[in-house]
Amino acid sequence: MSFEKFKILITDDDMDLRELLTEAIKNWGYEVSVARDGDEALRKLRMERFDIVITDLMMPGMDGLALLQKIKDLDKEILVIIITGYATIETAVKAIESGAYDYIAKPFRLDELMIVIKNACERLRLVLQNRALLEELRTAYGEIGVLKKALSADEQTQPEESTGAAAQEQASSEVLKPARYQEYLREADRFATKAVKTS
């Protein structure tokens, strides 16, 4: 998935608001789908991958908080933004505690929503970038493990005995070369282990 192209699902029983938000968010460069209620939103989420869900709090049938819980059960990585005209401190706190990314009270300006969506997308980008970096580190760590095993096998193979000076010099270089590689691998191993733990 491209870090720049995120898919947004708008869930609201108000047709006029759905159309307004759809037009605005498309103009901001995002892919947008709509759902008229929570049940339709869940059907779409099961059929298609979305990154962000914008949902009204008060809807017939399943309300926004119930939808939020079902979304988190379905995919914890989806960011949910709740919008409502029934804004209270209690509902805002409950929404955030239930896992909502953010909470916007009606009436709101479109540029307020744009900022919230941009911040949500930045968070998603960081998650994707960190995941890609962690995968690269795990791959590098695995390659280091293969090299260590190969060097360990080489060290167990002793050079044939010889009394000649040239043979002694060759044996000495064969012992020293793996030692230098082992030092390099120890440094790389320490770096990779530290990076994986802190990612």
N, C-alpha and C positions, 0 to 999 in steps of 0.2 A: 504493500500500500504506500502511496505517495504521502510524504509528511505534510504536503500542502493541500490535499483534497480530502475534506472530511464530509461525511454524510449526516444530515440533520433531519430528524423526524419531528414535525409539529403536530401536537395533539390538542385539539380544542373543539368544543361543540359550537362555537361561534364562527359561522361561515365567513363573515366579513373580516374578522380578526385573522382567521386562517389565511385568507387570500392576501391580506395586507402583509402579514409576516412572510408568507411564501415569496411574494414579489421582492420584498426588501432583502431577504436573506439570499435569494438567487442573485440579486444585483451585487451583493458583497462577494460573490464568487463561490458559494457553497452549493452542493447538491442537496435538494430538498424534496421530501415527501410529506404527505399530510395524512392524518387520521382524525375521524370525527369524534372518537371516544376511546376509552382505555382498552376495550376489547379489540377494536380494530388496530390500535397501536401494537398490542401484543401479537396479533396475527402477523403484522408486517415485520415485527422484530424477529419472529421465529423463521420467517422466510428470507429475510435480507439483513445484512450487517449494517448497523448504524453506529455512529460514534457519539452523537449527542441527541438527546430527546428534550424538546421544549414542550412542557405540558401545563395546561390550566389546572388549578387546584380543584375548583368546584365544577364537576361535570356529572351529567346523569349517569346512573349506574356506578361504575368504578371511578372514584375520585383520584386526584393527582397523587396523594400519598399512597393509596393502595397500588396505583400503577407503578410508582417509584419502587415499592417493595418487590413487586413482581419482576420489574426490570433488573433489580439487583440480584434476584434469585436466578434470573436468566443469564446475565452477563455483568459482573461487577465492574468491568472497565468502561461501560457506557456512562457518560456524564449526563446527569439530569438537571435541567433548569426549570424551576417551577414559577409560573406567573399566576397572579390572582388579584382580584379586586377586593378580597376579604383579608387584607393584610393585618396581622396582629403579631406582636412579639412571640406569643405562644406558638402560632402556626409556623412562623419563621424558624424558631428554635427546633420545633419538631421535625420540620422538613430537613434541616441540616443534620440533625442527629440521626435521621433515617437514611442519610446517605446522599441527599441532594447536593449537587455541586454549587448551586447558587439559587437565590430566591429574589424575584422581582415583583414589586407591587404595582398594580394598575392604579391610575394611569401612568404609563412610562413613555419616555421618548425612545425613538428607534435607535438613536446613538447610544443610549444606555445599554440596550440589548446587544448592540454591535460590540461594545467593549467587553461585555460578559462572554459573548461567543468567542471573541478573539483570545481572551484569557483562557477559556476552556480549550481552544485549539492549541495554544502554546503549551498547556499542560500535557495534552495528548502527544504533541511533538516530542517533548522531553521524555515521556514514557517510551515512545517508539525508539528514540535515539539511544536511550540507556539500555533498552533491550537488545538493540543491534550491537552496541559496544560490548555488552556482557557476553553475547554469543561469540563475538570475535575473540574475547579473552578466553572463553572456555575452549575454543578451537585451538588457540595458541598454547593453552595449558595442556591440552591433549597431545599436541605435537611435541611439547617438551617431554612429556612422559614417554612417548615412543623413542625419542632420542636417548633418554636416560637408560631405557631398557637395552637399546642397541649398544651403547657404550659399556654397559655392565656386562653384556655378553662378550664384547671384544676383550675386556679386561681379563675374563676367565680363560681366554685362549693364550697360553704362554708361548713365547718364541722358542724355537728349537735351540738346544745348547750348541754353542760354537766357541772355539778358542781364538778365532781370528779377531784382530782389532776392528775390522770393518763390521763384522757381525755384532761385536759388543756395542759399537756406536749405533748400529741400526736398532738393536734391542732397547738401548737407552732412549732413542727418539720415540719409539713406539710406546714407551711408558710415559714419557713427558707429554706427548700430544694428547692422549686421553685425559691427562690431569688438567691440562689447560681447558679442554672442552668441559670437563666436570665443573671447573670454577665458573665458567660462563653459564652453564646450565643452572648452577646453584643461584646465581644472581637473577637469571630469568625466572626461575622457579619462585624466588622470594617476591619478585615484582608481580607476577601473575597471581599468586595467592593473595597478596595484599589487595590487588585491583578487584578481584572477584568478591572478596569479603566486603569491600567498601562500595560496590555497585548496588 
